[in-house]
Amino acid sequence: MDIRTTTAQLYLDNVTVSFDGFRALNALSLTVESGEMRAIIGPNGAGKTTMMDVITGKTRPDEGDVVFEGQYDLTARDETEIATLGIGRKFQKPTVFDMHSVEDNLLLALKADRRAFAGLQWRESEAQMRRIDELLGIVRLRGARERLAGSLSHGQKQWLEIGMLLAQEPKLLLVDEPVAGMTDAETHQTAELLKEINRYKTVIVVEHDMTFVRELGVKVTCLHEGAVIAEGTIDQVSENERVIEVYLGR
Amino acid sequence: MNGLLIRSLDRGATAFLAIVVAAAMIVPALNLLLPETSPLHVPTYIVSLFGKYVCYALLALSIDLIWGYCGILSLGHGAFFALGGYAMGMYLMRQIGTRGVYAHPVLPDFMVFLNWKELPFFWYGFDHFAYAALMIVLVPGVLAFVFGWFAFRSRVTGVYLSIITQAMTFALMLGFFRNNFGFGGNNGLTDFKDILGFNVQADTTRAALFAASCLFLALGFLVCRALVSSKFGKVLVAIRDAEARTRFLGYRAESYKLFVFTLSACMAGVAGALYVPQVGIINPSEFAPANSIEAVIWVAVGGRGTLTGAVLGAILVNYAKTTFTTGALAPYWLFVLGGLFIAVTLFLPRGIVGTLSHWWRERRARGETAGEIGGEPAPRPAE
């Protein structure tokens, strides 16, 4: 497959994924520019999570191109390689390492040599500890440093996972439903946090919560049945007839 | 390297090592130096019996490393133990020389009996201890590497992995039962005379084997501790608890698994090699799937993911087994074992050591923050 040059950081073209005949993604095309924050909305089953799976190498598309930074063909790489390229992912359900302390969770995520032998020779360094401290400040978990991640509240776990994402120092962050199960205050704080992160990194947010998406104030892409049906500002998209039809049902 | 050693030796680990090393010196001394009439004298059969338990403890340790820390439940670890045992057995067979029943200078008795004319090529070199020692580690290690390479790359996990490990040990058992496989068929290898020039039956040799088993247990424990207390160990636990997440962080989970699985198999091989001269026989029944399952039970009873628990579990369960199977209750042992497993699963899921250390941590945490922090992951209302 020849790689087309594109200025986009992430370029999906004509991506199709089917599971036993069901088309989870149907010729989906999407580009995200470097430094952009993009919100992806869509009803259940629209293919949002499948799209994330394709980008991060968990699912291989049947057809189509997925190109990162105009040169890396993501369809030919597995999860580990894609993570190393600089794409980080936060899952819908917060997945942190329950039996590790908050500090160790961040330590495991910190950008470093991932090979087994490096792990054997590893020793605590001051620079790493400072970075962890900084991250704990960003995600407001300073007081919970020694606690087991499993004992955190749902909202705190979401934040810890965002902290882990930052620790990886990715170029592109995929954030799947970051405010699910959060209180209004936490939702607001999360929006602020993501905006702050977006100052340095490209972010793709998948979210159901319209107030949250509105608060982010970024370009919105609406998916339905595995394809893009509308793209634009939140006001443009929410006035689009197809979108209304899809969300409210016929 | 120094930092690694300090990090791996917390108070519990140091105490454990001290006990094992002390046992390695005291038990042989009580056996050899005291007269038989002394109340503190340890009879030789007890030395051999506990030497056997220590070998089992090393096997349990190797299982705990992969199961307790990396979530790989191998139900075929007895195979690596048995392979190490066979490698040692082959060395011991070659030491018999002309003292065998048929007094053949090269061929072991069973080969003469089967009318074989010459030594099969895979028996070459086993008359040298160094070569046999190498094979004790290499054969289980290579098998585990090849097996793990395919299994972990294809992402076989959980119960499927357990089943194929079980199939592996079963297949080996069937192979070793066959006479033309070249390892003595169902009789296995036995009638050993010398090890490194010393009579295997002698009290001094038995005491030395006991001490060697303890020292290898201590060494194995040290290696495991160093591994699990490094960042490598943290990654193992991460793989155990959320493998997919670990991959998305950029770790190659299969490399980590392959490394510990191979190391664990080598440890099991050493355990088997130390076991054989102490019990005096190795036969294909060591490959029986039930043996591997029993070893997993020892770890569960002692507490997986604790290392010391695995050792304790192996010794306690085997001591109970010896006590039961030598008394009137002998026919009921398997019921006791099964019951024990169910009881541990239901009432003591962390095992003995796991429960104790959990209780201790809880108590300390409560002391510090007045019940604010629980060790148990529990959902908490958002703040």
Interface residues (C-beta under 8 A of the other chain):
Chain A: T56 K58 D78 E79 T80 A83 T84 G88 R89 F91 T95 V96 F97 D98 M99 H100 D104 L107 L108 A109 R114 R115 A116 G119 L120 Q121 W122 R123 R147 L148 A149 G150 S151 L152 S153 H154 G155 Q156 M164 Q168 G181 M182 T183 E186
Chain B: G3 L4 L227 S230 K231 F232 G233 K234 V235 V237 A238 D241 A242 A244 R245 T246 R247 F248 L249 G250 Y251 R252 A253 S255 Y256 F259 I373 G374 G375 E376 P377 A378 P379 R380 P381 A382 E383
